[in-house]
Amino acid sequence: MSIENQHAETWKHLNKHLPEWLEESKKYTEDGNVAAYIPELASAPKDVLGICIMDAAGNTAKSGDHEYRFTLQSISKVFTLILALIDRGEEVVFSKVGMEPTGDDFNSMLKLELVEPGIPFNPLINAGAIAISSLIAGSSPDEQTNRILHFFREVADNGTLDINQDVHKSESDTAHRNRSLAYFLKDNGVLHHDVEDVLEVYFSHCSVEVGCADLARMALVLAHNGFDPIRNQRLIPRRFVQIAKTFMFTCGMYNASGEFAMNVGLPAKSGVSGGILTMVPGRYGIGVVGPALNNKGNSTAGVHLLGKLSQEFDWSLF
Ligand SMILES: NC(=O)CC[C@H](N)C(=O)O
């Protein structure tokens, strides 16, 4: 069978069975809880599960609550990392953050004090992403935020993406832990700007609202190493996507990244609103949402559904 025919068969099989696989995974929403430490996220419906898979021609396979809207949260960190690499280059970025997983919770400050030189272990934990926010080009938090928003809209091919102001305010009002991380970083000489200014940028990019199709569209660009196969245009240098995908693989699912690598085997990034962005390299971009989270902060049902798909289509990179 030719490659094209194989793809066509896979796509047909996917579209046919996706609703039943989603239904099967949906029961795992009962095992999780929605994030409540950001008050505005606490009202998210627990039983939501949606998915959108996009191929290189822009065809989509969708199922469940794929139209449900949610904020990017930690998923945004992948794209701010890429933007910081574009703005400052590898050398500057890796003078502010390391390249290793922590094995700790995403908002932990443990290793910042324990391990020299006091820079965050990687750009996908909160401390690392806050350090990255301060590297985005711009002379004010507004300018930096606009630059980020512009970049997210470009990658998502969606000019309407915007900040959910209620979520932004809710996080900003209650971010005692992130504030303490940021002050710690400031004291360690990692942040050059005013702490509140950096946090304003960080809360803003975490609060960008999307749907599953936006995640799938953004993931599609990563799946094709920074080249957008739909607009036929390079959006991101290949090297920076390689760096981002490496972090997604080793740290993207927090300290459950090893388990996810074992069961799904794809680069991915999750957020506390229940989103997961992942991809089948060279082929599909995938966006999933399921706000009920496990104790590591990942969507219970979302992870289950991706495990099922990976098994069914042998998507693991290993
Ligand atoms: N894991 C996440 O999605 C964390 C992002 C969230 N905005 C926070 O800083 O806590």
The ligand as an SDF file (V2000), in Angstrom:
LIG
                    3D

 10  9  0  0  0  0  0  0  0  0999 V2000
    0.6120   24.0680   35.3430 N   0  0  0  0  0  0  0  0  0  0  0  0
    0.0730   25.1610   34.8700 C   0  0  0  0  0  0  0  0  0  0  0  0
   -0.6790   25.1480   33.9170 O   0  0  0  0  0  0  0  0  0  0  0  0
    0.4290   26.3600   35.6720 C   0  0  0  0  0  0  0  0  0  0  0  0
    0.0630   27.6530   35.0160 C   0  0  0  0  0  0  0  0  0  0  0  0
   -0.5680   28.6170   35.9720 C   0  0  0  0  0  0  0  0  0  0  0  0
   -0.8000   29.8350   35.2940 N   0  0  0  0  0  0  0  0  0  0  0  0
    0.3160   28.8120   37.1890 C   0  0  0  0  0  0  0  0  0  0  0  0
    1.2210   29.5720   37.1320 O   0  0  0  0  0  0  0  0  0  0  0  0
    0.1280   28.2210   38.2070 O   0  0  0  0  0  0  0  0  0  0  0  0
  1  2  1  0
  2  3  2  0
  2  4  1  0
  4  5  1  0
  5  6  1  0
  6  7  1  0
  6  8  1  0
  8  9  2  0
  8 10  1  0
M  END
$$$$
